[in-house]
Each structure stands twice: as C-alpha cells, then as structure tokens.
Amino acid sequence: MRAALVRFTMLSVVALVLLTVATLVLAERIARAKALDDARIQGMGIANRLAAPLVDARVRAGEPGATDQLDTVMANRMRDGSVRHVKIWDQDGRLIWTDQTELAGRTFELDDDVTALFGTRDATAELSDLEREENVAEQGEGELLEVYAGAFDADGVPVVFEAYLSTERMEENARTIVLSFVPLIVGSLVLLLLVVLPLAVSLSRRVQRAQAERADLMRHAVLASEIERRRIAEDLHHGVVQDLAGLVYTLPTLGRHLEPDGDRAIARSLLDRATELVQRNVVALRSLMTDIYPPDLEGDGLARAVEQLAHTEAAATRLRVEIDVDPGLTLPPDTAQLAYRIVREGVRNVVKHAGATSMRIALTTDGAQVQVRVVDDGVGPGDRPGLSPEGHLGLRLLTDTLRDVGGRLEVRRTDGGGTELFARFPVSMAG
C-alpha cells in the first residue's frame, strides 16, 4: 500500500508540475495575443492621428526643414521607450521618414502583407525576427513588436506607418496573468490532492484488505481440499478397501461351500454377507462421488441435495432425520455451496461421534441472513473429543470462512443434552 501511495503522490506532483508549465505557456500566449492587439491599436492611433497628418509633398520630396515638426512629435513618442523606432513608407518601398537617418530615402522590397495595407487603415502586428535588410539597425535590440498600419498623409496619399514597440508590456501582461491564475490553479490542485489523498489511502486499505481476505479464502480452500482428500483416502482405506479385501477372502470360501460336498447354509450366509458388503460400499462410493463432484445446488437443488446427503449418511446408523428447508429457498451459487458444506460437516459429526437416535436439519433465511442448524439428541459437545470450532479442523476452517464473509459458527449444548451446530452468514457474500 505504501508503494502505491508513493506512486500516486509522485504522479500527482508530476501532473501538478505539467499543468503549471502548461498554464505558464498559455499565459505567455495570452499575453502575446493581448500585446499584439494593443500594438495594432497603438500603431493605428499614432499613424492616423500623429504621423500621417504631418507628411505632405515637401516631406515626400525631402526638402530641408520639412520634417522638423514630424521629428519633434516622433521624438516625443520615442522618449519614454515604448516606441523604439518609426518608419514611414510610400508605395514604391521608399522610406519617406525614419528616426534612423542613415536609412532615409532608401528603397527596400516590402512583403506582400505590407503592400496590401496601402490605401487602407488596417494594421498588422507581429513579433519581429529583425532579419530583413531594412532591420540592420534594430538587430542588436532583441525581440520587438513590429506594427504596420495603413494611413493617408495630409495630401490624401496612401502611406504605411511602421513602428517597433518594446515587449515590456507583453512581459508585464504575462506576469500579471501568471500571478493571477497560477496560484489559483496550483492551489486548487493542491486542495484537490489533499481531498483525494485520504480517499486514495482508504481505497488502498480496502484493496489491501480485500487481497488479504482473498488470500485467506484461498488458504481455506486449499486446506479444505486437503482435508477432503485426506478424508476420502481414509474412508476408502478403512471402508471400501477393507470390505473388498475381506470379500477377496470370503469368495474362495463361498466357492468351496458351493461344491457338491459343501455346506449350502454356510454358502448362503457368506453370499448374504458379500451382498451386504457390496451394497454398503456402493452407497459409500456414491457418497464419495458426491463429495468429489457436489450436486447441482441451484434453485430447489439445494433442498434435494441436503435431503439426499442426510439420508445417505444416516442410513447405516438408522438415525431418524427431520429436514426443514424454507419453501422456495433460492441462494446464490457461492452461498448455496457454503450452506451445503456446513450441513455436510454437521451431519457427519452427528453420524460419527454423537451416538444419537435423531437428527434435525434446518436451513432458513432471516432477512438478508442464512441460518443453518444441525441438532441431535446424542452426547453433548463436551463429551465428543475435539468438537468445537477451535479444536476440530473442519469446524475451524468453517469458522474462519464464515468470519471472512461476515458470519459466525457456534457449537453448543441443547436443553435436552444433545448438540446444536448453528451457522449464520449473509445471503450475499459479495460485500
């Protein structure tokens, strides 16, 4: 269980880390999208309200002093560092104005998405890679936001305004998102883990308990199987094998007395004895076959099996048998098997050890509980060696099995001096 809990905790921590990383990545993407949107709005505002209205034919012609006002306005915009560089393009790809004076008047090839902005007031924004020929002066400044905005100058001539903006706003937005959401997400996950961990511990304990119960049931099944094999071997050795061995010695004697000079009365007596031995061993072998391959216990098969078991076992001792089974009793297969096993153990103890003249078997249900009783009028439990759930191996196995399924087994003296074997356990043993 400890190893399972350690694995669960480690996997939860890994999931927490992965989700945190995913949140950081998502925050960065959200911040980038917000920064680009803000950059487009800022670029269009500067282009249409400040820069383009200050461009006229004199500025386009490059006359001396024509750009003084534009120089002042743009310098003010760049002074706080939010706008790093500004360029104004005409439709021929010529730089009408730029804060980088060494590039003014030069012509460069514009990308298609930039040329598409001429004659519009649209704008595009992206994180610039600064790899184009016109970006020679900016390449040492790191990553910048690059905005292109279409506009019309003072003469109504289409121009494109280009600005490079700092990414500080984007990074600030990312930090804000991270500080806003990551603690909430991480805290929620930690809280969920704290709630789930006790449930995981409880579940692990239940699984461990179920595995232990299963191991106990397997052990009981193996021991019960071993006891059955041992009992069958003993019954065969002390019963059928010895009777057949005796029959081997009887048959030659019977043959001699069937000769013309033999004693027919002795022959008839020996033949009757041999017939009785064969009949008795046929019954014994049938009983052993039932032990090896139990009868069908579904439906009313349980009642028939109990009746057949009782009469077969009691036949040799001439016990009076009374059987009381609830009419229409139907039990799940596992429950029926356990009930039959209890009855069989009780009946055989009565036949072998009780010295009784009568026996009563009761198989009933009380709500969700099965009740099994085997009562005799023989000697009490104190007079029968080992007859207790602690001392008798078969009863001890039954006691452990019943305890595992939430039941109990008792062996007690009756008011009349006999013995009662009483078992009680759930109809449904699945829980």
C-alpha positions as CSV (number, residue, x, y, z in Angstrom):
1,M,0.0,0.0,0.0
2,R,2.9,2.4,0.8
3,A,4.4,1.9,-2.6
4,A,1.0,2.5,-4.3
5,L,0.5,5.7,-2.3
6,V,4.0,6.9,-3.1
7,R,3.4,6.3,-6.8
8,F,0.0,8.1,-6.6
9,T,1.6,11.1,-4.8
10,M,4.5,11.3,-7.3
11,L,2.2,11.1,-10.3
12,S,0.0,13.8,-8.8
13,V,3.1,16.0,-8.3
14,V,4.2,15.4,-11.9
15,A,0.7,16.2,-13.1
16,L,0.7,19.4,-11.0
17,V,4.1,20.4,-12.5
18,L,2.9,19.7,-16.0
19,L,-0.3,21.6,-15.5
20,T,1.7,24.5,-14.0
21,V,4.0,24.6,-17.0
22,A,1.0,24.4,-19.4
23,T,-0.5,27.3,-17.5
24,L,2.7,29.3,-17.9
25,V,2.8,28.6,-21.7
26,L,-0.9,29.5,-22.0
27,A,-0.3,32.7,-20.1
28,E,2.6,33.6,-22.4
29,R,0.4,33.1,-25.4
30,I,-2.5,35.1,-24.0
31,A,-0.1,37.9,-23.1
32,R,1.4,37.8,-26.6
33,A,-2.0,38.0,-28.2
34,K,-3.0,40.8,-26.0
35,A,0.3,42.7,-26.6
36,L,-0.1,42.3,-30.4
37,D,-3.7,43.6,-30.2
38,D,-2.6,46.5,-28.1
39,A,0.3,47.2,-30.5
40,R,-2.1,47.3,-33.5
41,I,-4.4,49.8,-31.8
42,Q,-1.4,51.9,-30.7
43,G,0.2,51.8,-34.2
44,M,-3.1,52.8,-35.9
45,G,-3.5,55.7,-33.4
46,I,0.0,57.1,-33.9
47,A,-0.2,56.6,-37.7
48,N,-3.6,58.2,-38.3
49,R,-3.5,60.9,-35.6
50,L,0.1,61.9,-35.3
51,A,2.4,60.8,-38.1
52,A,0.5,60.7,-41.4
53,P,-1.1,64.2,-41.0
54,L,2.4,65.6,-40.7
55,V,3.5,64.1,-44.1
56,D,3.0,66.2,-47.2
57,A,4.6,66.8,-50.6
58,R,7.5,68.6,-49.1
59,V,8.3,65.7,-46.7
60,R,8.0,63.2,-49.5
61,A,10.4,65.4,-51.6
62,G,12.9,65.5,-48.7
63,E,13.1,69.3,-48.7
64,P,15.2,70.8,-45.8
65,G,13.3,71.6,-42.7
66,A,10.1,69.9,-44.0
67,T,10.3,67.2,-41.3
68,D,11.0,69.4,-38.3
69,Q,7.5,69.1,-36.8
70,L,7.4,65.3,-37.6
71,D,10.8,64.9,-36.0
72,T,9.6,66.6,-32.8
73,V,6.4,64.6,-32.5
74,M,8.0,61.3,-33.1
75,A,10.9,62.0,-30.8
76,N,8.4,62.8,-28.0
77,R,6.7,59.4,-28.7
78,M,10.0,57.6,-28.5
79,R,11.3,59.4,-25.5
80,D,9.6,57.0,-22.9
81,G,11.0,53.9,-24.7
82,S,7.6,52.4,-25.5
83,V,8.2,53.2,-29.2
84,R,11.7,52.3,-30.2
85,H,11.8,53.1,-34.0
86,V,9.4,54.6,-36.6
87,K,9.4,54.3,-40.4
88,I,7.0,55.8,-42.9
89,W,6.9,54.1,-46.4
90,D,5.5,55.1,-49.7
91,Q,4.0,52.7,-52.3
92,D,7.4,52.3,-54.0
93,G,9.0,50.9,-50.9
94,R,10.9,54.1,-50.2
95,L,11.5,55.3,-46.7
96,I,9.8,58.7,-46.5
97,W,10.9,59.3,-42.9
98,T,12.7,57.2,-40.2
99,D,14.4,58.0,-37.0
100,Q,17.4,56.2,-38.3
101,T,18.6,58.9,-40.7
102,E,21.1,56.7,-42.5
103,L,18.1,54.8,-44.0
104,A,16.0,57.8,-45.0
105,G,15.3,57.9,-48.8
106,R,16.4,54.3,-49.4
107,T,14.2,51.8,-51.1
108,F,13.6,48.2,-49.9
109,E,11.4,45.4,-51.1
110,L,8.2,45.2,-49.0
111,D,6.4,42.0,-48.1
112,D,3.0,41.3,-49.7
113,D,1.1,41.7,-46.4
114,V,2.7,45.2,-46.0
115,T,1.9,46.4,-49.6
116,A,-1.7,45.2,-49.1
117,L,-2.1,47.9,-46.4
118,F,-1.6,50.8,-48.8
119,G,-4.9,52.6,-49.3
120,T,-6.4,51.2,-46.1
121,R,-6.5,52.0,-42.4
122,D,-5.8,48.4,-41.4
123,A,-2.9,47.3,-39.3
124,T,-0.9,44.1,-38.6
125,A,1.4,43.3,-35.7
126,E,3.9,40.5,-35.0
127,L,7.0,39.7,-33.0
128,S,9.7,40.7,-35.4
129,D,12.6,38.4,-36.3
130,L,14.5,41.5,-37.4
131,E,16.2,39.6,-40.3
132,R,15.2,41.8,-43.2
133,E,17.7,44.1,-44.9
134,E,15.9,47.2,-43.5
135,N,16.3,45.9,-39.9
136,V,20.1,46.2,-39.8
137,A,19.9,48.9,-37.2
138,E,17.5,47.1,-34.9
139,Q,19.1,43.6,-34.9
140,G,21.0,44.2,-31.7
141,E,17.9,45.2,-29.7
142,G,16.5,41.8,-29.2
143,E,12.8,40.9,-29.7
144,L,10.5,43.7,-30.6
145,L,6.8,44.1,-31.6
146,E,6.6,45.2,-35.2
147,V,3.5,47.1,-36.3
148,Y,2.5,48.1,-39.8
149,A,-0.5,50.5,-40.2
150,G,-2.1,51.8,-43.4
151,A,-2.8,55.6,-43.4
152,F,-3.3,58.7,-45.7
153,D,-1.0,61.6,-45.5
154,A,-2.0,65.3,-45.4
155,D,-2.5,65.2,-49.2
156,G,-4.5,62.0,-49.1
157,V,-1.6,59.9,-50.5
158,P,-1.5,56.3,-49.1
159,V,1.4,55.6,-46.8
160,V,2.3,52.8,-44.4
161,F,3.4,53.6,-40.9
162,E,5.8,51.1,-39.3
163,A,6.7,51.2,-35.6
164,Y,8.8,48.9,-33.4
165,L,7.5,48.6,-29.8
166,S,9.0,47.3,-26.7
167,T,7.9,43.8,-25.4
168,E,7.9,45.0,-21.8
169,R,4.2,45.5,-21.9
170,M,3.8,41.9,-23.1
171,E,6.0,40.6,-20.4
172,E,4.2,42.6,-17.8
173,N,0.9,41.1,-19.0
174,A,2.3,37.6,-18.9
175,R,3.5,38.2,-15.3
176,T,0.0,39.5,-14.4
177,I,-1.7,36.5,-15.8
178,V,0.7,34.1,-14.1
179,L,0.3,35.8,-10.8
180,S,-3.5,35.9,-11.2
181,F,-4.1,32.4,-12.3
182,V,-1.2,30.1,-11.4
183,P,-1.7,30.4,-7.6
184,L,-5.4,29.8,-8.1
185,I,-4.8,26.7,-10.3
186,V,-2.0,25.3,-8.2
187,G,-3.9,26.0,-5.0
188,S,-7.0,24.2,-6.4
189,L,-4.9,21.2,-7.5
190,V,-3.2,21.0,-4.1
191,L,-6.5,21.2,-2.4
192,L,-7.9,18.5,-4.7
193,L,-4.8,16.4,-3.9
194,L,-5.4,16.9,-0.2
195,V,-9.0,15.8,-0.6
196,V,-8.2,12.8,-2.9
197,L,-5.2,11.5,-0.9
198,P,-7.3,10.3,2.1
199,L,-9.7,8.7,-0.4
200,A,-6.7,7.0,-2.1
201,V,-5.5,5.8,1.3
202,S,-8.9,4.5,2.2
203,L,-9.2,2.8,-1.2
204,S,-5.7,1.3,-0.9
205,R,-6.5,-0.1,2.5
206,R,-9.8,-1.6,1.2
207,V,-7.8,-3.2,-1.7
208,Q,-5.2,-4.5,0.7
209,R,-7.9,-5.8,3.0
210,A,-9.7,-7.5,0.0
211,Q,-6.4,-9.0,-1.1
212,A,-5.8,-10.4,2.4
213,E,-9.3,-11.8,2.6
214,R,-8.8,-13.4,-0.8
215,A,-5.6,-14.9,0.3
216,D,-7.4,-16.2,3.4
217,L,-10.2,-17.7,1.3
218,M,-7.6,-19.3,-1.0
219,R,-5.8,-20.8,2.0
220,H,-9.1,-22.0,3.5
221,A,-10.0,-23.5,0.1
222,V,-6.6,-25.3,-0.2
223,L,-6.9,-26.6,3.4
224,A,-10.5,-27.7,2.9
225,S,-9.5,-29.5,-0.3
226,E,-6.6,-31.2,1.5
227,I,-8.9,-32.3,4.3
228,E,-11.4,-33.7,1.8
229,R,-8.7,-35.6,0.0
230,R,-7.4,-37.0,3.3
231,R,-11.0,-37.9,4.5
232,I,-11.8,-39.6,1.2
233,A,-8.5,-41.6,1.3
234,E,-9.3,-42.6,4.9
235,D,-12.9,-43.6,4.0
236,L,-11.6,-45.7,1.1
237,H,-8.9,-47.3,3.2
238,H,-11.0,-48.1,6.3
239,G,-14.2,-48.8,4.4
240,V,-14.3,-49.8,0.8
241,V,-10.8,-51.2,0.6
242,Q,-11.1,-53.3,3.8
243,D,-14.5,-54.6,2.8
244,L,-13.3,-55.6,-0.6
245,A,-10.2,-57.2,0.9
246,G,-12.5,-59.2,3.2
247,L,-14.6,-60.1,0.2
248,V,-11.5,-61.4,-1.5
249,Y,-11.0,-63.9,1.3
250,T,-14.8,-64.7,1.5
251,L,-15.3,-65.6,-2.1
252,P,-13.0,-68.6,-2.2
253,T,-14.7,-70.0,1.0
254,L,-18.0,-69.4,-0.7
255,G,-16.8,-71.3,-3.7
256,R,-15.8,-74.3,-1.7
257,H,-19.1,-74.5,0.0
258,L,-20.9,-74.4,-3.3
259,E,-19.2,-77.7,-4.2
260,P,-21.5,-80.8,-4.1
261,D,-19.9,-81.8,-0.7
262,G,-20.1,-78.2,0.7
263,D,-22.4,-76.7,3.3
264,R,-25.1,-74.8,1.5
265,A,-26.3,-73.0,4.6
266,I,-22.8,-71.5,5.1
267,A,-22.6,-70.7,1.4
268,R,-25.9,-68.8,1.7
269,S,-24.7,-67.0,4.8
270,L,-21.5,-66.0,3.1
271,L,-23.4,-64.9,0.0
272,D,-25.7,-62.7,2.0
273,R,-22.7,-61.2,3.8
274,A,-21.0,-60.5,0.4
275,T,-24.2,-58.9,-0.9
276,E,-24.4,-56.7,2.1
277,L,-20.8,-55.6,1.8
278,V,-21.2,-54.7,-1.9
279,Q,-24.4,-52.8,-1.2
280,R,-22.8,-50.9,1.6
281,N,-19.8,-50.0,-0.5
282,V,-21.9,-48.9,-3.4
283,V,-23.6,-46.4,-1.0
284,A,-20.2,-45.3,0.3
285,L,-18.8,-44.8,-3.2
286,R,-21.8,-42.8,-4.2
287,S,-21.3,-40.6,-1.2
288,L,-17.6,-40.1,-2.1
289,M,-18.7,-39.3,-5.7
290,T,-21.0,-36.6,-4.3
291,D,-18.1,-35.2,-2.3
292,I,-15.8,-35.1,-5.3
293,Y,-18.4,-33.6,-7.6
294,P,-21.1,-31.8,-5.5
295,P,-24.7,-31.9,-6.7
296,D,-26.4,-29.1,-8.5
297,L,-27.4,-26.6,-5.8
298,E,-29.3,-24.0,-7.9
299,G,-32.9,-23.4,-7.3
300,D,-34.6,-26.2,-5.3
301,G,-31.5,-28.3,-5.9
302,L,-30.1,-27.3,-2.5
303,A,-33.1,-28.8,-0.6
304,R,-32.8,-32.1,-2.6
305,A,-29.1,-32.3,-2.1
306,V,-29.4,-31.7,1.7
307,E,-32.1,-34.4,1.9
308,Q,-30.1,-36.9,-0.1
309,L,-26.9,-36.2,2.0
310,A,-28.8,-36.6,5.3
311,H,-30.5,-39.9,4.3
312,T,-27.3,-41.3,2.7
313,E,-25.1,-40.6,5.7
314,A,-27.7,-41.7,8.3
315,A,-28.7,-44.9,6.5
316,A,-26.0,-47.0,8.2
317,T,-26.9,-45.8,11.7
318,R,-30.7,-45.8,11.3
319,L,-30.9,-42.2,12.6
320,R,-34.3,-40.6,12.3
321,V,-33.9,-37.5,10.2
322,E,-36.1,-34.4,10.1
323,I,-35.3,-31.8,7.4
324,D,-36.8,-28.3,7.5
325,V,-35.9,-26.1,4.4
326,D,-37.7,-22.9,3.6
327,P,-40.1,-23.5,0.7
328,G,-38.8,-21.9,-2.5
329,L,-35.4,-21.2,-1.0
330,T,-33.0,-19.9,-3.7
331,L,-29.5,-18.8,-2.8
332,P,-26.6,-17.5,-4.9
333,P,-24.2,-20.3,-6.0
334,D,-21.4,-19.5,-3.5
335,T,-23.9,-19.1,-0.7
336,A,-25.6,-22.4,-1.5
337,Q,-22.2,-24.2,-1.6
338,L,-21.2,-22.8,1.8
339,A,-24.6,-23.8,3.3
340,Y,-24.3,-27.3,1.9
341,R,-20.8,-27.6,3.2
342,I,-21.9,-26.6,6.7
343,V,-24.8,-29.2,6.7
344,R,-22.4,-31.9,5.5
345,E,-19.9,-31.2,8.2
346,G,-22.6,-31.2,10.9
347,V,-24.3,-34.4,9.6
348,R,-21.0,-36.3,9.5
349,N,-20.1,-35.2,13.0
350,V,-23.5,-36.5,14.2
351,V,-23.2,-39.8,12.4
352,K,-19.6,-40.4,13.5
353,H,-19.5,-39.1,17.1
354,A,-22.9,-38.2,18.6
355,G,-24.4,-41.7,19.3
356,A,-27.7,-40.0,18.5
357,T,-31.1,-41.6,17.6
358,S,-32.5,-38.5,15.8
359,M,-31.2,-35.5,13.9
360,R,-32.9,-32.3,12.7
361,I,-31.5,-30.2,9.9
362,A,-32.9,-26.6,9.4
363,L,-32.0,-24.3,6.5
364,T,-33.8,-21.0,6.6
365,T,-33.3,-17.3,5.8
366,D,-33.9,-14.4,8.2
367,G,-33.9,-11.2,6.2
368,A,-30.5,-10.9,4.5
369,Q,-29.0,-13.8,6.6
370,V,-28.8,-17.5,6.0
371,Q,-29.3,-19.7,9.1
372,V,-28.1,-23.4,9.2
373,R,-28.9,-25.7,12.2
374,V,-27.9,-29.3,12.7
375,V,-29.3,-30.6,16.0
376,D,-29.0,-34.1,17.5
377,D,-30.1,-35.9,20.7
378,G,-26.8,-37.6,21.3
379,V,-24.0,-36.9,23.7
380,G,-23.3,-33.2,24.3
381,P,-20.3,-31.3,22.8
382,G,-18.3,-31.7,26.0
383,D,-18.4,-35.5,25.6
384,R,-17.3,-35.5,22.0
385,P,-13.5,-35.0,21.7
386,G,-12.4,-32.0,19.7
387,L,-16.0,-31.0,18.8
388,S,-15.5,-27.2,18.9
389,P,-14.7,-24.6,16.3
390,E,-11.3,-24.3,18.0
391,G,-10.4,-28.0,18.2
392,H,-11.9,-29.6,15.1
393,L,-10.0,-28.8,11.9
394,G,-13.1,-29.0,9.7
395,L,-15.1,-26.8,12.0
396,R,-12.1,-24.4,12.4
397,L,-11.9,-23.9,8.7
398,L,-15.7,-23.3,8.5
399,T,-15.4,-20.8,11.4
400,D,-12.6,-18.9,9.6
401,T,-14.5,-19.0,6.3
402,L,-17.7,-17.7,7.9
403,R,-15.8,-14.9,9.7
404,D,-14.3,-13.8,6.4
405,V,-17.7,-13.4,4.8
406,G,-19.2,-11.7,7.9
407,G,-20.8,-14.7,9.5
408,R,-20.3,-16.9,12.6
409,L,-20.3,-20.6,13.6
410,E,-21.3,-21.9,17.1
411,V,-21.4,-25.4,18.6
412,R,-23.5,-25.6,21.8
413,R,-25.4,-28.0,24.0
414,T,-29.1,-28.1,23.7
415,D,-31.6,-28.2,26.6
416,G,-32.2,-31.9,26.1
417,G,-28.5,-32.7,26.4
418,G,-27.7,-33.0,22.7
419,T,-25.6,-30.8,20.4
420,E,-26.6,-27.9,18.1
421,L,-24.3,-26.7,15.3
422,F,-25.5,-23.2,14.3
423,A,-24.2,-21.0,11.5
424,R,-25.3,-17.6,10.3
425,F,-23.9,-15.6,7.4
426,P,-25.1,-13.1,4.7
427,V,-27.2,-14.3,1.7
428,S,-25.0,-12.1,-0.5
429,M,-21.3,-12.7,0.3
430,A,-20.0,-10.3,-2.4
431,G,-19.7,-7.3,0.0
